[in-house]
Amino acid sequence: MSNYLAVATVTAALRGILRPAVISDVSGADVTIGRPQAFTSTPAPAVNIFLYRSQPHPAMRNEDLPTRRSDGSVRTKPRIPLQLDYLFTFYGDGNNLEPERLFAVTARTLHAIAQVSRDEIQDVVDAATAQQPIYPFLATTDLADQVELVKLTQLPLSLDEMSRLWALFPDIPYALSVAYQASVVVVEEDVAVLPAPLVQRRDVLVRLINRPVIESIAPVSGPSGPIVAGAALAIGGLSLTGPAGATVNVGGQRLQPTAAAPGRLEIKLPAAGGGPPAGPTLVRVTQLDAFGTPPSPRPALSSEPAVFLLQPKVTAAALAAPAAPDATGYTATFRVTCDIPVQVAQVAALLLTDPGNGKILRVVGGEDRTGPLNQLDFPTTSVPAGTYGVVLQVDGASSAPPPPTVTVP
C-alpha cells in the first residue's frame, strides 16, 4: 500500500522511463508533464504526459471493507485502489515527422517495460534526494512497497472517444496523442490500527457432515388427522438430532422438541394467534452440537425446508343478517369466525358444500381487510334456499372438519 504521493510518483516515473529514449532517438526532444498546450509557432519536440482521469479499480475497490469494528475502532487502514488514465501528446516539427517519431519511441518503450518496476520508483526517489533535486517532495514516497506492481496498458480509444476527450480542451488544437492506463495504484490512509486481541485459547471441533433430512410431517394422533394450531406434530426423517439435540423452526419461530430421536421429533405448535398464520408453513430442523468452554448447545447443520398446511378452525358460522330474496334466490352474507387471524395479504375464500356428500356447491370470495381478522364476511347473491356446509379456505388450507352448517334463508 502507498501513501498520498503514489499518484505523483507514477507520473514522475513515466517521465523518467521515457526521457532517456526520447532524448536518445529524437534530437533536442524532452518529456514534459501537464495539460496539453497551444503553440503559436512550431513547438520544440516533446512528449507531454497528462493525467486526465482516475477511477476506482472495479475488482479491488471493496477489499478493505469493513474498515472498523462494531465499537468504532479501526481494524484495517482504509485504502482506495485507483486506475490512472494518461494522455500522451506528441509535439514537434511536422515537416520532419517529429510527432510520429516521438509516438513510436513512446509506444515501443512502454510496450517493452509494461510496468513500473521498483527500480524505476527508486530512481524517482534518488532524483528527489539528489544535490539538484527533481520533485524533492517525492523523497518520502513508498510506492515501491506496494505488493502489486503498477502495470501499463494502452487504451484502445475510438475516434469518437478521442474526439470527446479532446473536447475537454476547446482552446487547444488537436495533436497526435495516445492514451495509457496505469493500474493499480493503492492509496492508503495513514491511521493507527488497533491490533486484534491475541488468541487466548483454541477450541476446534471436527465432525462428519451428516445433514438432517425431513421425510414426513404429521399429527401425533395419526397421519390422517388435521394439523391445527396447538396440535402435536411428529417429524420423521434421518439424522434429525445432533450430539446436543435439535431445534425446529416453524414459520419463523424456533420450537424445542418435546421428544427427540435421530429418526423422529415431536413438537407442539403454538396456540392460535401465537404462531404462524394459516396456510403453507415452512419447517426446518437444526441439529445442535455442544462445544466451547464450558460446552454449550450451538446450532450446527440444518435441513432443507419442508412444508405442511396449517388448517384454520371455524369456531362459529352464521348469516351476518337475514337473507333477502332476489331474482333467482337469496342475497346473503356468511359470517365466519376462525381461531387463527387471517392476515391482510392472505387469500380467503368460503366453500359452500353439500352437507350430505361434501360436494362443493359454490366458492365465495371474502371482503377486503385492513388488518388481521378472526371474523370474516363473505357476501354472495342468488343463493338457493337450503342448508350448506361451511369450509373456510386460507391460502389453500381448508378448515378442519367437520364443517358447521348455515341455513338460507
DRENBAGU-809816 format. One record per residue (C-alpha): residue in three letters; x, y, z. Coordinates in Angstrom, 3 decimals. Layout:
[doke ALA, [X, Y, Z]] ...
//
This chain:
[doke MET, [0.000, 0.000, 0.000]] [doke SER, [1.133, 3.538, -0.695]] [doke ASN, [0.838, 6.986, 0.790]] [doke TYR, [-0.692, 10.019, -0.884]] [doke LEU, [2.435, 10.546, -3.070]] [doke ALA, [1.727, 7.366, -5.093]] [doke VAL, [-0.113, 9.035, -7.971]] [doke ALA, [2.533, 11.760, -8.406]] [doke THR, [5.217, 9.048, -8.230]] [doke VAL, [3.659, 7.159, -11.154]] [doke THR, [3.611, 10.338, -13.238]] [doke ALA, [7.246, 11.136, -12.397]] [doke ALA, [8.262, 7.527, -13.082]] [doke LEU, [6.654, 7.627, -16.542]] [doke ARG, [8.667, 10.741, -17.310]] [doke GLY, [11.823, 9.050, -16.054]] [doke ILE, [11.143, 5.943, -18.176]] [doke LEU, [10.503, 7.857, -21.398]] [doke ARG, [13.085, 10.632, -21.129]] [doke PRO, [16.287, 8.637, -21.911]] [doke ALA, [14.739, 7.013, -25.001]] [doke VAL, [13.228, 10.270, -26.276]] [doke ILE, [16.459, 12.243, -25.843]] [doke SER, [18.480, 9.470, -27.496]] [doke ASP, [16.281, 8.947, -30.568]] [doke VAL, [14.968, 12.437, -31.345]] [doke SER, [17.461, 15.276, -31.210]] [doke GLY, [16.523, 18.085, -28.833]] [doke ALA, [13.415, 16.301, -27.547]] [doke ASP, [12.247, 16.233, -23.952]] [doke VAL, [9.385, 14.908, -21.799]] [doke THR, [7.031, 17.355, -20.084]] [doke ILE, [4.175, 16.978, -17.618]] [doke GLY, [0.962, 18.974, -17.620]] [doke ARG, [-2.068, 19.946, -19.610]] [doke PRO, [-1.738, 19.919, -23.431]] [doke GLN, [-0.776, 23.345, -24.782]] [doke ALA, [-1.393, 25.533, -27.794]] [doke PHE, [1.624, 26.925, -29.711]] [doke THR, [1.804, 29.989, -31.952]] [doke SER, [4.824, 28.609, -33.800]] [doke THR, [6.476, 25.251, -34.405]] [doke PRO, [6.994, 23.725, -30.931]] [doke ALA, [10.169, 22.051, -29.782]] [doke PRO, [9.969, 18.232, -29.996]] [doke ALA, [8.420, 16.889, -26.814]] [doke VAL, [6.234, 14.192, -25.310]] [doke ASN, [3.691, 15.624, -22.873]] [doke ILE, [2.198, 13.442, -20.105]] [doke PHE, [-1.208, 14.444, -18.712]] [doke LEU, [-3.253, 12.542, -16.114]] [doke TYR, [-6.792, 13.229, -17.335]] [doke ARG, [-8.858, 10.712, -15.379]] [doke SER, [-8.825, 8.385, -12.362]] [doke GLN, [-11.375, 5.778, -11.338]] [doke PRO, [-11.570, 3.026, -8.690]] [doke HIS, [-10.363, -0.428, -9.678]] [doke PRO, [-13.630, -2.403, -10.118]] [doke ALA, [-12.342, -5.719, -8.724]] [doke MET, [-10.447, -4.330, -5.716]] [doke ARG, [-12.477, -1.335, -4.579]] [doke ASN, [-14.101, -3.127, -1.600]] [doke GLU, [-11.242, -5.378, -0.497]] [doke ASP, [-10.552, -3.292, 2.603]] [doke LEU, [-14.113, -3.472, 3.953]] [doke PRO, [-15.076, -3.375, 6.732]] [doke THR, [-12.527, -0.865, 7.996]] [doke ARG, [-13.911, -0.541, 11.534]] [doke ARG, [-15.124, -2.838, 14.296]] [doke SER, [-18.539, -2.566, 15.916]] [doke ASP, [-17.096, -0.327, 18.645]] [doke GLY, [-15.750, 2.142, 16.053]] [doke SER, [-12.078, 1.223, 16.372]] [doke VAL, [-10.041, 0.905, 13.161]] [doke ARG, [-9.457, -2.721, 12.189]] [doke THR, [-7.675, -2.033, 8.878]] [doke LYS, [-6.367, 1.058, 7.125]] [doke PRO, [-8.841, 2.437, 4.567]] [doke ARG, [-7.398, 2.253, 1.073]] [doke ILE, [-8.621, 3.001, -2.417]] [doke PRO, [-7.274, 1.188, -5.495]] [doke LEU, [-7.035, 3.528, -8.479]] [doke GLN, [-6.696, 3.202, -12.227]] [doke LEU, [-4.905, 6.201, -13.756]] [doke ASP, [-5.599, 7.192, -17.366]] [doke TYR, [-2.847, 9.231, -19.036]] [doke LEU, [-2.867, 11.157, -22.300]] [doke PHE, [0.497, 11.251, -24.104]] [doke THR, [0.675, 14.115, -26.626]] [doke PHE, [3.474, 14.483, -29.203]] [doke TYR, [4.795, 17.839, -30.441]] [doke GLY, [7.455, 18.897, -32.881]] [doke ASP, [8.163, 19.871, -36.456]] [doke GLY, [5.618, 18.101, -38.629]] [doke ASN, [7.795, 18.538, -41.727]] [doke ASN, [10.454, 16.381, -40.031]] [doke LEU, [7.778, 13.938, -38.737]] [doke GLU, [8.905, 14.568, -35.168]] [doke PRO, [5.445, 13.856, -33.610]] [doke GLU, [5.322, 10.486, -35.391]] [doke ARG, [8.851, 9.603, -34.317]] [doke LEU, [8.124, 10.535, -30.708]] [doke PHE, [4.941, 8.467, -30.756]] [doke ALA, [6.834, 5.412, -31.983]] [doke VAL, [9.528, 5.838, -29.339]] [doke THR, [6.850, 6.099, -26.606]] [doke ALA, [4.838, 3.091, -27.837]] [doke ARG, [7.994, 0.984, -28.164]] [doke THR, [9.297, 1.918, -24.724]] [doke LEU, [6.047, 1.439, -22.801]] [doke HIS, [5.305, -1.824, -24.584]] [doke ALA, [8.752, -3.139, -23.705]] [doke ILE, [8.522, -2.454, -19.965]] [doke ALA, [4.736, -2.991, -19.453]] [doke GLN, [5.016, -1.997, -15.784]] [doke VAL, [6.620, 0.482, -13.416]] [doke SER, [9.313, -1.504, -11.622]] [doke ARG, [10.616, -0.874, -8.128]] [doke ASP, [13.972, 0.173, -9.610]] [doke GLU, [12.261, 2.907, -11.607]] [doke ILE, [10.444, 4.104, -8.482]] [doke GLN, [13.797, 4.149, -6.661]] [doke ASP, [15.160, 6.315, -9.487]] [doke VAL, [12.397, 8.835, -8.688]] [doke VAL, [13.379, 8.806, -5.006]] [doke ASP, [17.087, 9.178, -5.899]] [doke ALA, [16.287, 12.152, -8.145]] [doke ALA, [14.248, 13.737, -5.349]] [doke THR, [17.164, 13.490, -2.919]] [doke ALA, [19.965, 14.443, -5.340]] [doke GLN, [22.109, 17.568, -4.927]] [doke GLN, [19.950, 19.271, -7.546]] [doke PRO, [16.657, 17.548, -6.711]] [doke ILE, [13.818, 16.861, -9.141]] [doke TYR, [10.446, 16.799, -7.400]] [doke PRO, [12.015, 16.825, -3.908]] [doke PHE, [8.610, 16.227, -2.261]] [doke LEU, [8.692, 12.653, -3.658]] [doke ALA, [11.586, 11.692, -1.388]] [doke THR, [9.168, 10.045, 1.060]] [doke THR, [7.057, 8.124, -1.447]] [doke ASP, [6.561, 4.445, -0.601]] [doke LEU, [5.011, 3.225, -3.868]] [doke ALA, [7.840, 0.670, -4.132]] [doke ASP, [6.443, -1.053, -1.031]] [doke GLN, [3.147, -1.798, -2.796]] [doke VAL, [2.738, -5.551, -3.262]] [doke GLU, [1.410, -5.360, -6.820]] [doke LEU, [3.419, -3.503, -9.453]] [doke VAL, [1.744, -0.758, -11.492]] [doke LYS, [1.075, -2.148, -14.973]] [doke LEU, [0.780, -0.080, -18.159]] [doke THR, [-1.809, -0.793, -20.839]] [doke GLN, [-2.591, 1.175, -23.989]] [doke LEU, [-6.247, 2.212, -24.099]] [doke PRO, [-7.891, 1.477, -27.475]] [doke LEU, [-9.818, 4.732, -27.740]] [doke SER, [-12.136, 5.001, -30.743]] [doke LEU, [-12.214, 8.140, -32.888]] [doke ASP, [-15.394, 9.219, -31.123]] [doke GLU, [-13.851, 8.695, -27.668]] [doke MET, [-10.713, 10.591, -28.674]] [doke SER, [-12.862, 13.431, -30.015]] [doke ARG, [-14.780, 13.695, -26.746]] [doke LEU, [-11.523, 13.619, -24.794]] [doke TRP, [-10.059, 16.486, -26.793]] [doke ALA, [-13.340, 18.384, -26.382]] [doke LEU, [-12.152, 18.942, -22.800]] [doke PHE, [-9.551, 21.365, -24.287]] [doke PRO, [-11.684, 23.621, -26.507]] [doke ASP, [-8.945, 26.244, -26.784]] [doke ILE, [-6.186, 23.798, -27.790]] [doke PRO, [-5.804, 22.357, -31.319]] [doke TYR, [-5.654, 18.565, -31.607]] [doke ALA, [-2.200, 16.996, -31.648]] [doke LEU, [-1.139, 13.403, -32.228]] [doke SER, [-1.857, 11.566, -28.968]] [doke VAL, [-2.355, 8.166, -27.360]] [doke ALA, [-3.857, 7.065, -24.023]] [doke TYR, [-2.416, 4.613, -21.495]] [doke GLN, [-3.759, 3.231, -18.236]] [doke ALA, [-1.607, 2.665, -15.132]] [doke SER, [-3.140, 0.115, -12.767]] [doke VAL, [-3.377, -0.467, -9.922]] [doke VAL, [-2.267, 2.270, -7.523]] [doke VAL, [-3.454, 1.621, -3.961]] [doke VAL, [-3.556, 4.759, -1.816]] [doke GLU, [-3.860, 4.110, 1.906]] [doke GLU, [-4.982, 6.360, 4.763]] [doke ASP, [-2.247, 6.696, 7.378]] [doke VAL, [-4.185, 5.973, 10.580]] [doke ALA, [-3.299, 3.979, 13.657]] [doke VAL, [-4.805, 0.498, 13.609]] [doke LEU, [-5.786, -1.128, 16.870]] [doke PRO, [-4.500, -4.698, 16.609]] [doke ALA, [-6.902, -7.551, 17.165]] [doke PRO, [-6.511, -9.284, 20.529]] [doke LEU, [-4.332, -12.363, 20.522]] [doke VAL, [-5.961, -15.778, 20.508]] [doke GLN, [-6.045, -16.918, 24.122]] [doke ARG, [-7.426, -20.395, 23.614]] [doke ARG, [-8.185, -22.686, 20.650]] [doke ASP, [-11.313, -24.802, 20.662]] [doke VAL, [-11.624, -26.860, 17.495]] [doke LEU, [-14.422, -29.380, 16.918]] [doke VAL, [-14.356, -31.703, 13.899]] [doke ARG, [-17.294, -33.926, 12.958]] [doke LEU, [-18.565, -35.683, 9.867]] [doke ILE, [-21.186, -33.813, 7.849]] [doke ASN, [-24.483, -35.619, 8.452]] [doke ARG, [-27.198, -33.171, 7.450]] [doke PRO, [-30.734, -33.772, 8.803]] [doke VAL, [-33.399, -34.807, 6.295]] [doke ILE, [-37.166, -34.310, 6.823]] [doke GLU, [-39.218, -37.115, 5.280]] [doke SER, [-42.671, -36.643, 6.832]] [doke ILE, [-44.754, -34.252, 8.952]] [doke ALA, [-47.984, -35.497, 10.515]] [doke PRO, [-50.085, -35.099, 13.680]] [doke VAL, [-49.032, -37.322, 16.572]] [doke SER, [-52.654, -38.514, 16.744]] [doke GLY, [-52.406, -40.052, 13.274]] [doke PRO, [-51.384, -39.238, 9.730]] [doke SER, [-54.976, -38.597, 8.629]] [doke GLY, [-55.729, -36.005, 11.281]] [doke PRO, [-55.783, -32.228, 10.652]] [doke ILE, [-52.833, -30.007, 11.514]] [doke VAL, [-54.239, -27.126, 13.535]] [doke ALA, [-52.900, -24.543, 15.973]] [doke GLY, [-51.761, -26.101, 19.241]] [doke ALA, [-51.513, -29.592, 17.720]] [doke ALA, [-48.687, -32.016, 18.483]] [doke LEU, [-46.677, -32.873, 15.351]] [doke ALA, [-44.346, -35.766, 14.601]] [doke ILE, [-41.469, -35.065, 12.203]] [doke GLY, [-39.926, -38.149, 10.667]] [doke GLY, [-36.601, -38.296, 8.873]] [doke LEU, [-32.908, -39.051, 9.069]] [doke SER, [-30.240, -37.631, 11.420]] [doke LEU, [-32.707, -35.179, 12.915]] [doke THR, [-30.732, -34.738, 16.143]] [doke GLY, [-27.142, -33.732, 16.807]] [doke PRO, [-24.941, -34.500, 19.828]] [doke ALA, [-26.820, -31.859, 21.855]] [doke GLY, [-30.301, -32.343, 20.397]] [doke ALA, [-32.159, -30.235, 17.856]] [doke THR, [-34.419, -27.236, 17.388]] [doke VAL, [-37.292, -26.881, 14.936]] [doke ASN, [-38.082, -23.646, 13.104]] [doke VAL, [-41.799, -23.471, 12.257]] [doke GLY, [-42.940, -20.463, 10.274]] [doke GLY, [-40.074, -18.350, 11.646]] [doke GLN, [-40.499, -19.435, 15.274]] [doke ARG, [-37.932, -21.647, 16.999]] [doke LEU, [-39.522, -24.508, 18.938]] [doke GLN, [-37.952, -27.032, 21.299]] [doke PRO, [-38.953, -30.654, 20.671]] [doke THR, [-40.966, -32.394, 23.377]] [doke ALA, [-39.350, -35.685, 22.323]] [doke ALA, [-36.234, -36.165, 20.199]] [doke ALA, [-34.625, -39.133, 18.474]] [doke PRO, [-32.490, -39.337, 15.306]] [doke GLY, [-35.470, -40.578, 13.284]] [doke ARG, [-38.342, -38.704, 14.949]] [doke LEU, [-39.014, -35.362, 16.625]] [doke GLU, [-42.199, -34.306, 18.356]] [doke ILE, [-43.175, -30.658, 18.753]] [doke LYS, [-46.223, -28.778, 19.958]] [doke LEU, [-47.409, -25.940, 17.742]] [doke PRO, [-48.178, -22.575, 19.377]] [doke ALA, [-51.779, -21.782, 20.224]] [doke ALA, [-53.933, -19.892, 17.741]] [doke GLY, [-52.777, -16.293, 17.414]] [doke GLY, [-49.366, -17.027, 18.885]] [doke GLY, [-47.942, -18.968, 15.943]] [doke PRO, [-47.720, -18.717, 12.171]] [doke PRO, [-50.770, -17.812, 10.044]] [doke ALA, [-52.883, -20.494, 8.423]] [doke GLY, [-51.711, -21.875, 5.090]] [doke PRO, [-48.400, -23.292, 3.827]] [doke THR, [-45.880, -23.286, 6.704]] [doke LEU, [-42.126, -23.877, 6.388]] [doke VAL, [-40.355, -26.277, 8.748]] [doke ARG, [-36.599, -26.601, 9.157]] [doke VAL, [-34.729, -28.843, 11.620]] [doke THR, [-31.362, -27.687, 13.005]] [doke GLN, [-29.013, -30.046, 14.787]] [doke LEU, [-27.377, -28.809, 17.979]] [doke ASP, [-23.775, -29.505, 18.910]] [doke ALA, [-22.025, -28.738, 22.206]] [doke PHE, [-18.664, -27.021, 22.210]] [doke GLY, [-16.883, -24.151, 23.897]] [doke THR, [-15.692, -23.773, 27.480]] [doke PRO, [-17.866, -24.732, 29.212]] [doke PRO, [-19.653, -26.696, 26.430]] [doke SER, [-22.979, -25.178, 25.437]] [doke PRO, [-25.512, -26.127, 22.711]] [doke ARG, [-24.943, -24.301, 19.452]] [doke PRO, [-26.670, -24.557, 16.043]] [doke ALA, [-24.891, -26.878, 13.612]] [doke LEU, [-26.328, -28.366, 10.397]] [doke SER, [-29.841, -27.548, 9.135]] [doke SER, [-32.186, -29.497, 6.910]] [doke GLU, [-33.724, -28.313, 3.683]] [doke PRO, [-37.125, -26.704, 4.370]] [doke ALA, [-40.282, -28.832, 4.307]] [doke VAL, [-43.885, -27.582, 4.092]] [doke PHE, [-47.164, -28.512, 5.761]] [doke LEU, [-50.611, -26.875, 5.626]] [doke LEU, [-51.692, -25.294, 8.895]] [doke GLN, [-55.516, -25.542, 8.883]] [doke PRO, [-57.751, -22.905, 10.480]] [doke LYS, [-60.666, -23.936, 12.711]] [doke VAL, [-64.098, -22.457, 12.134]] [doke THR, [-65.434, -21.690, 15.608]] [doke ALA, [-68.714, -20.056, 14.506]] [doke ALA, [-70.657, -19.649, 11.269]] [doke ALA, [-73.924, -17.834, 10.625]] [doke LEU, [-75.567, -15.238, 8.408]] [doke ALA, [-74.458, -11.686, 9.201]] [doke ALA, [-78.049, -10.537, 8.559]] [doke PRO, [-81.270, -12.201, 7.438]] [doke ALA, [-81.071, -13.310, 3.800]] [doke ALA, [-83.052, -11.176, 1.366]] [doke PRO, [-84.871, -12.669, -1.642]] [doke ASP, [-83.551, -11.726, -5.088]] [doke ALA, [-84.484, -12.709, -8.659]] [doke THR, [-83.025, -16.249, -8.508]] [doke GLY, [-82.669, -16.999, -4.802]] [doke TYR, [-81.357, -15.047, -1.846]] [doke THR, [-78.753, -12.382, -1.205]] [doke ALA, [-76.822, -13.350, 1.888]] [doke THR, [-73.606, -12.542, 3.777]] [doke PHE, [-71.986, -15.500, 5.505]] [doke ARG, [-70.072, -14.555, 8.650]] [doke VAL, [-67.351, -16.968, 9.728]] [doke THR, [-65.214, -16.826, 12.877]] [doke CYS, [-61.916, -18.751, 12.914]] [doke ASP, [-59.247, -19.391, 15.518]] [doke ILE, [-56.196, -18.107, 13.576]] [doke PRO, [-56.305, -14.443, 12.459]] [doke VAL, [-56.326, -14.080, 8.667]] [doke GLN, [-53.637, -11.636, 7.536]] [doke VAL, [-54.205, -8.787, 5.067]] [doke ALA, [-52.084, -10.365, 2.308]] [doke GLN, [-53.731, -13.789, 2.604]] [doke VAL, [-56.377, -15.038, 0.190]] [doke ALA, [-59.506, -16.207, 1.972]] [doke ALA, [-62.450, -17.971, 0.354]] [doke LEU, [-65.603, -19.676, 1.645]] [doke LEU, [-66.655, -23.031, 0.214]] [doke LEU, [-70.378, -23.793, 0.438]] [doke THR, [-70.751, -27.581, 0.383]] [doke ASP, [-73.484, -30.211, 0.372]] [doke PRO, [-73.707, -31.452, 3.997]] [doke GLY, [-74.552, -34.927, 2.759]] [doke ASN, [-71.610, -35.687, 0.445]] [doke GLY, [-69.245, -32.728, 0.898]] [doke LYS, [-69.563, -31.686, -2.758]] [doke ILE, [-68.569, -28.038, -3.329]] [doke LEU, [-71.597, -26.059, -4.490]] [doke ARG, [-70.188, -22.535, -4.540]] [doke VAL, [-66.971, -20.610, -3.829]] [doke VAL, [-67.449, -17.152, -2.283]] [doke GLY, [-64.717, -14.516, -2.052]] [doke GLY, [-64.205, -12.510, 1.123]] [doke GLU, [-64.410, -8.777, 1.695]] [doke ASP, [-61.257, -6.645, 1.740]] [doke ARG, [-59.371, -6.460, 5.051]] [doke THR, [-57.330, -3.632, 6.559]] [doke GLY, [-55.767, -5.791, 9.282]] [doke PRO, [-55.663, -9.314, 10.710]] [doke LEU, [-59.200, -10.579, 11.401]] [doke ASN, [-60.709, -13.612, 13.084]] [doke GLN, [-64.199, -12.756, 11.816]] [doke LEU, [-64.712, -12.629, 8.040]] [doke ASP, [-67.733, -11.736, 5.903]] [doke PHE, [-68.468, -13.387, 2.551]] [doke PRO, [-71.298, -11.681, 0.620]] [doke THR, [-72.974, -13.509, -2.272]] [doke THR, [-76.177, -13.416, -4.347]] [doke SER, [-78.594, -15.857, -5.977]] [doke VAL, [-78.132, -18.466, -3.262]] [doke PRO, [-80.811, -21.180, -3.405]] [doke ALA, [-82.626, -21.909, -0.180]] [doke GLY, [-81.120, -24.768, 1.783]] [doke THR, [-78.603, -25.859, 4.373]] [doke TYR, [-74.874, -25.524, 3.489]] [doke GLY, [-71.709, -26.863, 4.963]] [doke VAL, [-69.208, -24.013, 5.508]] [doke VAL, [-65.491, -24.581, 4.808]] [doke LEU, [-63.040, -21.693, 5.189]] [doke GLN, [-60.004, -21.810, 2.897]] [doke VAL, [-56.962, -19.599, 3.651]] [doke ASP, [-54.075, -19.657, 1.155]] [doke GLY, [-55.185, -23.102, 0.023]] [doke ALA, [-55.521, -24.570, 3.544]] [doke SER, [-59.114, -25.709, 4.244]] [doke SER, [-60.585, -25.513, 7.736]] [doke ALA, [-60.548, -28.676, 9.811]] [doke PRO, [-63.599, -30.956, 9.606]] [doke PRO, [-66.407, -31.280, 10.398]] [doke PRO, [-67.745, -28.135, 8.708]] [doke PRO, [-70.504, -26.238, 10.522]] [doke THR, [-73.768, -25.661, 8.648]] [doke VAL, [-75.692, -22.493, 7.804]] [doke THR, [-79.294, -22.431, 6.557]] [doke VAL, [-80.556, -19.947, 3.939]] [doke PRO, [-82.897, -18.181, 4.422]] 
//
